[in-house]
Amino acid sequence: MVLKDHQSLEDIHTKVIHEFSKTLEMFGLTPADARLFVTLYINRSPMTLDDMSEVLGKSKTSMSTGVRGLVDQGLVERVWKKGVRKDLYQANENLYKNFMSSYINKWQKAAYEQEGSLKGIENDLKDRYQDFSEDQEMNKANNLYKRVEDMIKFHELIMRAFQEINPNASSY
């Protein structure tokens, strides 16, 4: 392959990592974790923390923290190779499935937690707004209560939509 405008393969490699990392950041990965994942994905063969550290110019501790988070999300897996004593890691190959599952799980968990918080607020309003004596305060409390109900319904719809997209995902 001949490069037409004198860009080195290394420059293009860096550009690919940068550009695809932007997409992965939309799935909630930090820029550093996105670059780490793309590096593992491009490499194809398993890498040690030392390999990752050398390629990305980051500390081994930073690589360990990043890869642990990616493993927890199911985006990277630890692999075994005969004769290699260090831990090896590689990116899971099915990008779409893995990222969508991870993303949907994050959204479902967040929606579930927010819904719970809003239900707690709703209960506080139920308990307290009966004590208001002024009509103006009663109207404000009633309006707020109705808005909180709408917000809870919004979170229920989010969870239902993501459950339809990925029926195998955790339902919190």
C-alpha positions in Angstrom: 0.0 0.0 0.0 1.4 3.4 -1.0 0.4 6.4 1.0 -0.4 9.3 -1.2 0.1 12.4 0.9 3.2 11.3 2.9 1.2 10.4 6.0 2.9 7.6 7.9 1.1 4.5 8.9 1.7 5.6 12.5 -0.1 8.9 11.8 -3.1 7.1 10.3 -3.1 4.6 13.2 -3.2 7.5 15.7 -6.0 9.1 13.7 -8.0 5.9 13.8 -7.7 5.6 17.5 -8.6 9.3 18.0 -11.7 9.2 15.7 -13.1 5.9 16.9 -12.5 6.9 20.5 -14.9 9.8 20.0 -17.7 7.3 19.1 -16.9 5.2 22.2 -17.0 8.2 24.4 -20.6 8.6 23.5 -21.2 5.3 25.2 -19.9 6.7 28.5 -16.2 5.7 28.3 -13.6 8.2 29.4 -11.3 9.4 26.6 -8.5 7.3 28.1 -10.6 4.1 28.4 -11.9 4.6 24.8 -8.3 4.9 23.5 -7.3 1.8 25.5 -10.2 -0.2 24.1 -9.5 0.9 20.5 -5.8 0.0 21.0 -6.7 -3.5 22.2 -9.2 -3.8 19.4 -6.8 -2.8 16.6 -4.0 -5.0 18.0 -6.1 -8.2 17.7 -3.6 -10.2 19.7 -3.7 -10.1 23.5 -1.6 -7.5 25.2 0.0 -7.2 28.7 -0.3 -4.1 30.8 3.3 -3.4 29.9 2.4 -3.5 26.2 -0.5 -1.2 26.7 1.6 1.2 28.7 4.3 1.4 26.1 1.8 1.9 23.2 -0.3 4.5 24.9 2.5 6.2 26.8 0.7 5.9 30.1 1.6 4.3 33.4 1.1 0.6 34.1 -1.2 1.6 37.0 -3.3 3.7 34.7 -3.6 0.8 32.2 -4.5 -1.6 35.0 -7.3 0.7 36.2 -8.6 1.3 32.7 -8.5 -2.4 31.7 -10.3 -3.4 34.9 -13.2 -1.0 34.1 -13.4 -2.4 30.5 -13.4 -5.9 31.8 -16.2 -5.0 34.3 -18.3 -3.7 31.4 -17.7 -6.8 29.3 -15.8 -5.0 26.6 -12.4 -6.6 27.3 -11.5 -10.0 28.5 -8.6 -11.5 30.3 -7.1 -14.4 28.3 -4.6 -17.1 29.0 -1.7 -18.1 26.7 0.6 -21.0 27.3 4.0 -20.0 28.5 3.0 -16.4 29.3 3.1 -15.6 33.0 1.7 -12.0 32.8 -2.0 -11.3 32.5 -3.1 -10.8 28.9 -6.1 -8.8 27.7 -8.0 -8.5 24.5 -11.0 -6.6 23.2 -14.2 -8.5 22.7 -14.8 -8.7 19.0 -18.5 -8.1 18.7 -18.4 -4.3 19.0 -22.1 -3.6 18.4 -23.5 -6.2 20.8 -21.0 -5.5 23.5 -21.3 -1.7 23.5 -25.1 -1.8 23.1 -25.4 -4.2 26.0 -23.1 -2.2 28.2 -24.8 1.1 27.3 -28.3 -0.3 27.8 -27.3 -1.7 31.2 -25.9 1.7 32.3 -29.1 3.5 31.2 -31.3 1.0 32.9 -29.4 1.1 36.1 -29.4 4.9 36.1 -33.1 5.1 35.2 -34.0 2.7 38.0 -31.9 4.6 40.6 -33.4 7.9 39.5 -36.9 6.5 39.5 -36.4 5.3 43.1 -35.1 8.7 44.2 -38.1 10.4 42.6 -40.5 8.0 44.2 -39.0 8.9 47.6 -39.6 12.6 46.8 -43.1 11.8 45.7 -43.8 10.0 49.1 -42.4 13.1 50.9 -44.8 15.3 49.0 -47.7 13.0 49.8 -46.9 13.1 53.5 -46.3 16.8 53.6 -48.5 18.6 51.2 -51.6 17.7 53.3 -50.1 20.0 56.0 -50.1 23.1 53.8 -52.8 25.6 54.9 -52.5 28.2 52.3 -54.1 27.6 48.9 -51.1 29.0 47.1 -48.8 26.5 48.9 -51.3 23.7 48.2 -51.3 24.5 44.5 -47.5 24.6 44.3 -47.3 21.3 46.1 -49.9 19.7 43.9 -48.2 21.0 40.7 -44.9 19.7 41.9 -46.4 16.3 42.8 -47.9 16.0 39.3 -44.5 16.9 37.7 -42.7 14.3 39.8 -45.3 11.7 38.7 -44.5 12.6 35.1 -40.8 12.3 35.8 -41.3 8.8 37.3 -43.4 7.8 34.2 -40.6 9.1 32.0 -38.1 6.8 33.8 -40.5 3.8 33.5 -40.7 4.4 29.8 -36.9 4.6 29.4 -36.5 1.3 31.3 -39.3 -0.3 29.2 -37.8 0.9 25.9 -34.3 -0.4 26.8 -35.9 -3.7 27.9 -37.5 -4.0 24.5 -34.1 -3.3 22.8 -32.3 -5.8 24.9 -34.6 -8.3 26.7 -31.7 -10.2 28.2 -30.3 -7.1 30.0 -30.7 -6.9 33.8 -34.0 -5.5 35.0 -33.2 -3.6 38.1 
